[in-house]
């Protein structure tokens, strides 16, 4: 199939291309051709063709944010915005973990209880074994790696459907948690550093330093990409797009940091600064995004998720990709468990047993396709924020938990419907290969 595009050789560009008009010809487009107007027009065509990505979730954030802001005088306060960030963090991390397997059109129903088992190991080592929290957490993460390796082997090598394997572990790991934690089934987290992750804030200056680092990395990454593509004669997007991206980070992030730098305490002791969990979560999202966008594994993951048979015929080790994805999912699930334990200050035998489905919902609502091959790590971040906003806003309005579940379920069904319809509109098959 031929598509319009711009030649990678600058000397062959036509006058229309130089003028910034949409190029014509028989070369395959790379997505980098054209000036800002051409890029915007191409993006709008993709949206009209059904590739909406994160747009529905962003629209939901704007609409619900405005609605709850009008209906509740407390929703847009400094203290509630900070609380919303911390409430989102654990669900967001679990949704990010699940994204790696959902991109393969697989599922991990045991991700939540894997977090519980990891935290059970952590608390036994740190409380009963008197270990420092760092090596105890390291062993908990290794536990996640082993669990992911087992699931991946069963799915990729033996051929057991991921739904069956992870459903069995979902049931079995609840018993493992009970066996590890005993009859009481509850331990208090005693390490101040662990408690601080979800309940303390950085100094005000550290929040501004974090923002400066983010802006610097965004600009440096964009300039490096342009330099690398220019060196080999490939087309690059206009520099104005990079400037817009950096400006969005600087202005949007600056407003958030400025808001969180204000005292949000009603008592004598001031509470100010960006919550500690925010830079931890951002760092994990950044590393995961680099992995998906800039490594061979990421390219192979999308290829296997889009069409596993075609990926196999192209020479990709499909089994290894699947095993790696499940290892990443289980390991990051333990990180989500750490956030849950830090937030509540306890590790209970039921930790994670009710969280996996909201995690899947957050990923799907954010724009990750259940059919595989589509999605980025920013999508579960937006989806988790949307679900947390629904819970938070309805709670401030005095609505019952039943109403909250109904609304969340409706949003999930709507997101899945949009995904299915968009794939049908773009001609993608709804059946797995």
C-alpha positions as CSV (number, residue, x, y, z in Angstrom):
1,X,0.0,0.0,0.0
2,X,1.3,3.4,-0.9
3,X,0.8,6.5,1.2
4,X,1.6,10.1,0.7
5,X,4.8,11.3,2.3
6,X,8.0,13.2,2.0
7,X,11.3,11.8,0.7
8,X,14.0,11.4,3.3
9,X,16.3,13.1,0.9
10,X,15.9,16.9,1.2
11,X,17.1,17.5,-2.3
12,X,14.0,15.6,-3.7
13,X,11.5,17.7,-1.9
14,X,8.9,19.5,-4.1
15,X,8.0,23.1,-3.9
16,X,4.7,22.2,-2.2
17,X,6.6,20.4,0.5
18,X,9.0,23.3,1.0
19,X,6.0,25.6,1.3
20,X,4.6,23.5,4.1
21,X,1.8,22.0,2.0
22,X,0.9,18.4,2.3
23,X,3.3,16.4,0.1
24,X,2.1,14.0,-2.6
25,X,3.9,11.1,-4.1
26,X,4.5,7.4,-3.6
27,X,6.9,7.4,-0.7
28,X,5.8,6.1,2.7
29,X,5.1,8.9,5.2
30,X,6.9,8.8,8.5
31,X,4.6,11.1,10.4
32,X,7.3,13.8,10.7
33,X,6.7,15.5,7.3
34,X,5.2,19.0,6.9
35,X,4.9,22.2,8.8
36,X,2.8,22.8,11.9
37,X,-0.4,23.2,9.9
38,X,0.2,19.9,8.0
39,X,0.9,18.1,11.3
40,X,-2.3,19.4,12.8
41,X,-4.4,18.5,9.7
42,X,-2.9,15.0,9.7
43,X,-3.8,14.6,13.4
44,X,-7.3,15.7,12.9
45,X,-7.7,13.2,10.0
46,X,-6.6,10.4,12.4
47,X,-9.1,11.6,15.0
48,X,-11.9,11.6,12.4
49,X,-10.7,8.2,11.3
50,X,-11.3,6.8,14.8
51,X,-7.8,7.1,16.4
52,X,-8.9,9.2,19.3
53,X,-6.4,7.9,21.9
54,X,-6.6,9.9,25.1
55,X,-8.9,12.6,23.8
56,X,-12.2,11.1,25.4
57,X,-10.5,10.8,28.8
58,X,-9.1,14.3,28.6
59,X,-12.6,15.6,27.7
60,X,-14.0,13.7,30.6
61,X,-11.4,15.3,33.0
62,X,-12.4,18.7,31.8
63,X,-16.1,18.2,31.9
64,X,-16.1,16.4,35.3
65,X,-13.6,18.9,36.8
66,X,-15.8,21.8,35.8
67,X,-18.9,20.1,37.0
68,X,-17.6,19.1,40.4
69,X,-15.9,22.5,40.8
70,X,-19.3,24.1,40.3
71,X,-21.3,21.7,42.5
72,X,-18.8,21.5,45.4
73,X,-16.9,24.4,46.9
74,X,-14.3,22.0,48.2
75,X,-13.3,20.2,45.0
76,X,-10.9,22.8,43.6
77,X,-9.3,23.6,46.9
78,X,-5.6,23.1,47.4
79,X,-6.0,20.4,50.0
80,X,-8.4,18.4,47.8
81,X,-6.2,18.7,44.7
82,X,-3.2,17.4,46.7
83,X,-5.4,14.6,48.1
84,X,-6.6,13.7,44.6
85,X,-3.0,13.2,43.5
86,X,-2.2,10.9,46.3
87,X,-5.5,9.0,45.9
88,X,-4.7,8.5,42.2
89,X,-1.1,7.3,42.7
90,X,-1.7,3.7,43.8
91,X,-4.4,3.0,41.2
92,X,-2.3,4.7,38.5
93,X,0.7,2.5,39.2
94,X,-1.5,-0.7,39.1
95,X,-3.0,0.5,35.8
96,X,0.5,1.2,34.4
97,X,1.5,-2.3,35.4
98,X,-1.5,-3.8,33.7
99,X,-0.9,-1.7,30.5
100,X,2.1,-3.9,29.6
101,X,0.0,-7.0,29.3
102,X,-3.2,-5.3,27.9
103,X,-1.0,-4.1,25.0
104,X,-0.6,-7.8,24.2
105,X,-4.4,-8.3,24.4
106,X,-3.7,-10.3,27.6
107,X,-5.0,-9.8,31.1
108,X,-3.6,-10.3,34.6
109,X,-6.4,-10.7,37.2
110,X,-3.8,-11.5,39.9
111,X,-2.0,-8.1,39.7
112,X,-3.9,-6.8,42.8
113,X,-3.2,-9.8,45.0
114,X,0.4,-9.9,43.7
115,X,0.7,-6.5,45.2
116,X,-0.7,-8.0,48.4
117,X,1.7,-10.9,48.5
118,X,4.7,-8.6,47.8
119,X,3.7,-6.4,50.7
120,X,3.1,-9.4,52.9
121,X,6.7,-10.5,52.2
122,X,7.9,-6.9,52.8
123,X,6.1,-6.5,56.2
124,X,7.3,-9.9,57.5
125,X,10.9,-9.1,56.7
126,X,10.8,-5.5,58.0
127,X,8.7,-6.2,61.1
128,X,9.3,-9.8,62.2
129,X,12.7,-10.1,60.6
130,X,13.8,-6.6,61.7
131,X,15.2,-5.9,58.2
132,X,15.8,-2.4,56.9
133,X,13.0,-1.4,54.6
134,X,15.2,-1.1,51.5
135,X,16.4,-4.8,51.3
136,X,12.9,-5.9,52.4
137,X,11.4,-4.0,49.5
138,X,14.0,-5.5,47.2
139,X,12.9,-9.0,48.2
140,X,9.3,-8.0,47.6
141,X,10.1,-6.8,44.1
142,X,12.0,-10.0,43.4
143,X,8.8,-11.9,44.5
144,X,6.9,-9.9,41.9
145,X,9.5,-10.9,39.2
146,X,9.2,-14.6,40.1
147,X,5.4,-14.4,40.0
148,X,5.5,-12.6,36.6
149,X,7.9,-15.2,35.3
150,X,5.6,-18.0,36.3
151,X,2.6,-16.4,34.7
152,X,4.5,-15.6,31.5
153,X,5.9,-19.1,31.2
154,X,2.4,-20.6,31.6
155,X,1.0,-18.3,29.0
156,X,3.8,-18.1,26.5
157,X,5.3,-21.6,26.7
158,X,2.5,-23.9,28.0
159,X,-0.3,-22.1,26.2
160,X,-2.7,-21.6,29.1
161,X,-4.9,-18.5,28.6
162,X,-3.8,-15.6,30.7
163,X,-7.4,-15.3,32.1
164,X,-7.3,-18.8,33.5
165,X,-3.7,-18.6,35.0
166,X,-4.2,-15.3,36.6
167,X,-7.7,-16.2,37.9
168,X,-6.2,-19.2,39.6
169,X,-3.5,-17.1,41.2
170,X,-6.1,-14.4,42.1
171,X,-7.9,-17.1,44.2
172,X,-4.7,-18.8,45.5
173,X,-2.8,-15.7,46.5
174,X,-5.5,-14.6,48.8
175,X,-4.8,-17.8,50.7
176,X,-1.1,-17.1,50.6
177,X,-1.6,-13.7,52.1
178,X,-3.7,-15.3,55.0
179,X,-1.0,-17.9,55.5
180,X,1.8,-15.3,55.6
181,X,0.1,-12.7,57.8
182,X,-1.6,-15.2,60.2
183,X,-5.0,-15.1,61.8
184,X,-4.9,-11.4,62.6
185,X,-4.1,-10.6,59.0
186,X,-2.9,-7.0,59.7
187,X,0.4,-5.4,60.4
188,X,1.2,-1.7,60.9
189,X,3.9,-0.2,58.6
190,X,6.5,1.1,61.0
191,X,9.1,2.6,58.7
192,X,8.7,6.4,58.6
193,X,10.2,6.6,55.1
194,X,7.5,4.2,53.7
195,X,4.7,6.1,55.4
196,X,6.1,9.4,54.0
197,X,5.7,8.3,50.4
198,X,2.0,8.9,50.3
199,X,1.6,11.1,53.4
200,X,4.3,13.7,53.2
201,X,5.5,16.4,50.8
202,X,8.8,17.6,49.4
203,X,10.3,21.0,50.3
204,X,8.9,23.8,48.2
205,X,12.2,24.3,46.4
206,X,12.4,20.6,45.5
207,X,9.1,20.9,43.6
208,X,10.4,23.7,41.5
209,X,13.7,21.8,40.9
210,X,11.6,18.8,39.8
211,X,9.7,20.9,37.3
212,X,12.9,22.5,35.9
213,X,14.4,19.0,35.5
214,X,11.3,17.8,33.6
215,X,11.3,20.8,31.3
216,X,15.0,20.4,30.7
217,X,14.6,16.6,29.9
218,X,11.7,17.3,27.6
219,X,13.6,20.0,25.6
220,X,16.9,17.9,25.5
221,X,15.1,14.8,24.4
222,X,13.3,16.6,21.6
223,X,16.5,18.3,20.4
224,X,18.4,15.0,20.5
225,X,15.7,13.3,18.4
226,X,15.9,16.2,15.8
227,X,19.7,16.0,15.7
228,X,19.7,12.2,15.2
229,X,17.1,12.3,12.4
230,X,18.8,15.2,10.7
231,X,22.1,13.4,10.8
232,X,20.8,10.5,8.7
233,X,18.7,12.7,6.3
234,X,15.3,11.9,7.8
235,X,12.5,14.5,8.0
236,X,11.8,16.2,11.4
237,X,8.8,17.8,12.8
238,X,8.8,21.6,13.0
239,X,10.7,23.1,15.9
240,X,7.5,24.9,16.9
241,X,5.9,21.6,18.0
242,X,8.8,21.0,20.4
243,X,8.5,24.5,21.7
244,X,4.7,24.0,22.3
245,X,5.4,20.7,24.2
246,X,8.1,22.3,26.4
247,X,5.8,25.3,27.0
248,X,2.9,23.0,28.1
249,X,5.2,21.3,30.6
250,X,6.5,24.6,31.9
251,X,3.2,26.5,32.2
252,X,1.0,23.6,33.2
253,X,3.5,22.1,35.6
254,X,4.3,25.6,37.0
255,X,0.7,26.2,37.8
256,X,0.4,22.8,39.6
257,X,3.7,23.3,41.6
258,X,2.6,26.9,42.4
259,X,-0.7,25.7,43.8
260,X,0.9,22.9,45.8
261,X,3.5,25.2,47.2
262,X,0.9,27.1,49.1
263,X,0.0,26.2,52.6
264,X,-3.0,23.8,52.5
265,X,-3.3,23.1,56.2
266,X,-6.1,24.4,58.4
267,X,-4.1,23.8,61.5
268,X,-1.0,25.3,63.1
269,X,1.5,23.0,61.3
270,X,1.8,24.1,57.6
271,X,1.5,21.6,54.8
272,X,3.0,22.7,51.6
273,X,5.0,21.3,48.7
274,X,4.5,18.5,46.1
275,X,3.6,15.1,47.6
276,X,6.6,12.8,47.6
277,X,4.8,10.1,45.6
278,X,4.5,12.5,42.6
279,X,8.2,12.4,41.5
280,X,8.4,8.7,42.1
281,X,5.4,8.0,39.9
282,X,6.6,10.4,37.2
283,X,10.0,8.7,37.1
284,X,8.4,5.3,36.6
285,X,6.2,6.7,33.9
286,X,9.2,8.3,32.2
287,X,11.3,5.1,32.3
288,X,8.4,3.0,31.1
289,X,7.7,5.4,28.2
290,X,11.3,5.3,27.2
291,X,11.1,1.6,27.2
292,X,8.0,1.5,25.0
293,X,9.0,4.2,22.6
294,X,12.8,3.9,22.3
295,X,13.8,0.2,22.7
296,X,13.5,-2.9,20.6
297,X,11.4,-4.5,23.3
298,X,8.8,-1.7,23.1
299,X,8.6,-2.0,19.3
300,X,8.2,-5.8,19.6
301,X,5.6,-5.4,22.3
302,X,3.4,-3.3,20.0
303,X,4.0,-5.6,17.1
304,X,3.0,-8.7,19.1
305,X,-0.1,-6.9,20.5
306,X,-1.2,-5.9,17.0
307,X,-0.7,-9.2,15.3
308,X,1.3,-12.0,17.0
309,X,1.5,-14.2,14.0
310,X,2.9,-11.5,11.8
311,X,5.3,-10.7,14.6
312,X,6.4,-14.3,14.8
313,X,7.0,-14.5,11.0
314,X,9.0,-11.3,11.2
315,X,11.5,-13.0,13.5
316,X,10.3,-11.6,16.9
317,X,10.6,-13.9,19.9
318,X,6.9,-13.7,20.8
319,X,7.2,-15.9,23.9
320,X,10.0,-13.8,25.3
321,X,8.1,-10.6,24.8
322,X,5.1,-12.0,26.6
323,X,7.1,-13.3,29.5
324,X,8.9,-9.9,29.9
325,X,5.5,-8.1,29.8
326,X,4.1,-10.2,32.6
327,X,7.3,-9.8,34.7
328,X,7.0,-6.0,34.3
329,X,3.3,-6.2,35.3
330,X,3.9,-8.2,38.4
331,X,6.9,-6.1,39.5
332,X,5.1,-2.8,39.1
333,X,2.1,-4.3,40.9
334,X,4.3,-4.7,44.0
335,X,5.2,-1.0,43.6
336,X,1.5,-0.2,43.6
337,X,1.1,-2.4,46.7
338,X,3.8,-0.2,48.4
339,X,1.7,2.9,47.6
340,X,-1.4,1.2,49.0
341,X,0.4,0.2,52.2
342,X,1.9,3.7,52.6
343,X,-1.4,5.3,52.1
344,X,-3.3,3.3,54.8
345,X,-0.3,2.6,57.1
346,X,-1.1,-1.1,57.3
347,X,-0.6,-4.3,55.4
348,X,-3.7,-6.5,55.5
349,X,-4.5,-10.0,54.2
350,X,-7.1,-8.4,51.8
351,X,-4.6,-5.9,50.3
352,X,-5.2,-5.7,46.5
353,X,-8.1,-8.1,46.3
354,X,-10.5,-5.5,45.1
355,X,-8.1,-3.3,43.1
356,X,-7.4,-5.2,39.9
357,X,-10.6,-4.4,38.1
358,X,-10.4,-0.6,38.8
359,X,-6.8,-0.9,37.5
360,X,-8.1,-2.4,34.2
361,X,-10.8,0.2,34.1
362,X,-8.3,3.0,34.5
363,X,-6.1,1.7,31.6
364,X,-9.1,1.2,29.3
365,X,-10.8,4.5,30.2
366,X,-7.5,6.3,29.5
367,X,-7.3,4.9,26.0
368,X,-5.4,1.6,26.1
369,X,-7.1,-0.8,23.7
370,X,-8.3,-4.1,25.1
371,X,-7.6,-5.6,21.7
372,X,-3.9,-5.0,22.0
373,X,-1.4,-3.0,20.1
374,X,-2.6,0.5,21.1
375,X,-1.8,2.6,24.1
376,X,0.9,4.6,25.9
377,X,1.7,4.8,29.5
378,X,0.2,8.3,29.8
379,X,-3.2,6.8,29.1
380,X,-3.5,4.8,32.4
381,X,-2.3,8.0,34.2
382,X,-5.2,10.0,32.7
383,X,-7.7,7.1,33.2
384,X,-6.7,6.7,36.9
385,X,-7.1,10.4,37.5
386,X,-10.5,10.3,35.9
387,X,-11.7,7.4,38.0
388,X,-10.2,9.0,41.2
389,X,-11.9,12.2,40.3
390,X,-15.3,10.5,40.0
391,X,-14.8,8.9,43.4
392,X,-13.6,12.1,45.0
393,X,-16.2,14.3,43.5
394,X,-19.2,12.1,44.2
395,X,-17.9,11.6,47.8
396,X,-17.7,15.4,48.3
397,X,-21.3,15.6,47.0
398,X,-22.4,13.1,49.6
399,X,-23.3,10.4,47.1
400,X,-23.3,6.7,48.2
401,X,-20.7,4.1,47.2
402,X,-23.4,2.5,45.0
403,X,-23.8,5.6,42.8
404,X,-20.0,5.8,42.5
405,X,-19.8,2.2,41.3
406,X,-22.6,2.8,38.8
407,X,-20.9,5.9,37.3
408,X,-17.5,4.1,37.1
409,X,-19.1,1.1,35.4
410,X,-20.9,3.3,32.9
411,X,-17.7,5.2,32.1
412,X,-15.8,1.9,31.5
413,X,-18.5,0.6,29.2
414,X,-18.5,3.9,27.3
415,X,-14.7,3.8,26.9
416,X,-14.7,0.1,25.7
417,X,-17.4,1.0,23.2
418,X,-15.4,3.9,21.9
419,X,-12.4,1.7,21.5
420,X,-14.3,-1.0,19.6
421,X,-16.0,1.5,17.3
422,X,-12.8,3.3,16.6
423,X,-11.0,0.0,15.6
424,X,-14.0,-0.9,13.4
425,X,-13.8,2.6,11.8
426,X,-10.1,2.3,11.1
427,X,-10.6,-1.2,9.7
428,X,-8.8,-3.1,12.4
429,X,-10.0,-6.6,13.3
430,X,-11.7,-7.1,16.6
431,X,-10.6,-10.7,16.7
432,X,-7.3,-11.9,18.0
433,X,-4.9,-13.6,15.6
